[in-house]
Structures are given as C-alpha cells and as structure tokens.
C-alpha cells in the first residue's frame, strides 16, 4: 500500500514494534524492511488512531533539513 494523495515521497511500510507512552507525546517504533523508524506523536493521536503493537502502518518521512555531525 502506498499513499499517493500526499506530497511525501519517502514512504516505508511496516508494523508497529513498540509504543512508549508518555503523558503528552509517545514514541512509536515502526519495523520496516529497511530498519526501525521512530515517530514522536501525541499520545492522543496514538489513542485516536487505535495504534497498538502489530498494527500495519506507513511511515511518511518528510524533512526540510538533515543535520550531520562528524564522529
């Protein structure tokens, strides 16, 4: 499944691996064929979307900036 009605080219299909729930925001880890993608969304959105471990989702990645550091 690919969402075509949104201007996001980086789409990664996967399943929710873990949800770390906080009082305001939550971390949602999505396991994709390319690795783990972590999304920070409101805890209210987690509830409203009925997200649970195992739910199939599409992670939509859109960024205007990518910062790099030399290690």
KOLKE-753569 format. One record per residue (C-alpha): residue number from 1; residue in one letter; x, y, z. Coordinates in Angstrom, 3 decimals, always signed. Example, Ala and Ser with C-alpha at 12.3 -4.5 7.8 and 13.67 -1.06 7.14 Angstrom:
2
+------+------+----------+----------+----------+
| resi | resn |        x |        y |        z |
+------+------+----------+----------+----------+
|    1 |    A |  +12.300 |   -4.500 |   +7.800 |
|    2 |    S |  +13.670 |   -1.060 |   +7.140 |
+------+------+----------+----------+----------+
//
This chain:
71
+------+------+----------+----------+----------+
| resi | resn |        x |        y |        z |
+------+------+----------+----------+----------+
|    1 |    X |   +0.000 |   +0.000 |   +0.000 |
|    2 |    X |   +1.272 |   +3.458 |   -0.899 |
|    3 |    X |   -0.420 |   +6.736 |   -0.137 |
|    4 |    X |   -0.453 |   +8.795 |   -3.327 |
|    5 |    X |   -2.636 |  +11.757 |   -2.300 |
|    6 |    X |   +0.056 |  +13.331 |   -0.128 |
|    7 |    X |   +3.290 |  +15.056 |   -1.088 |
|    8 |    X |   +5.621 |  +12.699 |   +0.746 |
|    9 |    X |   +7.937 |  +10.568 |   -1.365 |
|   10 |    X |   +9.643 |   +8.665 |   +1.456 |
|   11 |    X |   +7.077 |   +6.070 |   +2.498 |
|   12 |    X |   +8.049 |   +2.992 |   +4.500 |
|   13 |    X |   +5.533 |   +0.229 |   +5.077 |
|   14 |    X |   +5.909 |   -1.646 |   +8.334 |
|   15 |    X |   +4.425 |   -2.831 |  +11.595 |
|   16 |    X |   +4.469 |   -1.140 |  +14.975 |
|   17 |    X |   +7.144 |   -2.836 |  +17.065 |
|   18 |    X |   +6.889 |   -0.791 |  +20.285 |
|   19 |    X |   +4.985 |   +2.153 |  +21.729 |
|   20 |    X |   +6.486 |   +4.132 |  +24.592 |
|   21 |    X |   +3.601 |   +6.134 |  +26.003 |
|   22 |    X |   +4.125 |   +9.463 |  +27.704 |
|   23 |    X |   +1.637 |  +11.864 |  +29.255 |
|   24 |    X |   +1.696 |  +14.210 |  +26.231 |
|   25 |    X |   +3.769 |  +12.570 |  +23.475 |
|   26 |    X |   +4.592 |   +8.966 |  +22.659 |
|   27 |    X |   +7.350 |   +7.245 |  +20.687 |
|   28 |    X |   +6.128 |   +4.759 |  +18.098 |
|   29 |    X |   +8.737 |   +2.385 |  +16.674 |
|   30 |    X |   +7.907 |   +1.005 |  +13.241 |
|   31 |    X |   +9.796 |   -2.010 |  +11.906 |
|   32 |    X |  +10.287 |   -1.697 |   +8.143 |
|   33 |    X |  +12.268 |   -3.831 |   +5.690 |
|   34 |    X |  +14.940 |   -1.103 |   +5.872 |
|   35 |    X |  +15.170 |   -0.881 |   +9.657 |
|   36 |    X |  +13.401 |   +0.870 |  +12.509 |
|   37 |    X |  +11.706 |   +4.244 |  +12.022 |
|   38 |    X |  +10.703 |   +6.102 |  +15.189 |
|   39 |    X |   +7.895 |   +8.631 |  +15.195 |
|   40 |    X |   +7.098 |  +11.012 |  +18.049 |
|   41 |    X |   +3.389 |  +11.816 |  +18.008 |
|   42 |    X |   +0.881 |  +12.966 |  +20.562 |
|   43 |    X |   -0.443 |  +10.344 |  +22.943 |
|   44 |    X |   -3.916 |  +11.493 |  +21.953 |
|   45 |    X |   -3.160 |  +10.564 |  +18.320 |
|   46 |    X |   -1.986 |   +7.113 |  +19.430 |
|   47 |    X |   -5.378 |   +6.625 |  +21.104 |
|   48 |    X |   -7.428 |   +8.213 |  +18.290 |
|   49 |    X |   -5.712 |   +6.043 |  +15.644 |
|   50 |    X |   -6.028 |   +2.921 |  +17.838 |
|   51 |    X |   -2.312 |   +2.213 |  +17.401 |
|   52 |    X |   -1.096 |   -0.971 |  +19.075 |
|   53 |    X |   +1.897 |   -3.241 |  +18.648 |
|   54 |    X |   +1.480 |   -5.180 |  +15.400 |
|   55 |    X |   -0.613 |   -2.554 |  +13.601 |
|   56 |    X |   +0.384 |   -2.206 |   +9.938 |
|   57 |    X |   +1.246 |   +1.401 |   +9.117 |
|   58 |    X |   +3.009 |   +3.516 |   +6.528 |
|   59 |    X |   +5.706 |   +5.793 |   +7.946 |
|   60 |    X |   +5.725 |   +9.032 |   +5.960 |
|   61 |    X |   +9.057 |  +10.849 |   +6.233 |
|   62 |    X |   +9.300 |  +14.476 |   +5.156 |
|   63 |    X |  +12.128 |  +16.699 |   +6.250 |
|   64 |    X |  +13.359 |  +20.061 |   +5.117 |
|   65 |    X |  +16.690 |  +19.618 |   +6.883 |
|   66 |    X |  +19.051 |  +16.787 |   +7.694 |
|   67 |    X |  +21.903 |  +17.631 |  +10.056 |
|   68 |    X |  +25.160 |  +15.678 |  +10.071 |
|   69 |    X |  +27.990 |  +15.558 |  +12.596 |
|   70 |    X |  +31.468 |  +14.124 |  +12.310 |
|   71 |    X |  +32.125 |  +11.400 |  +14.882 |
+------+------+----------+----------+----------+
//
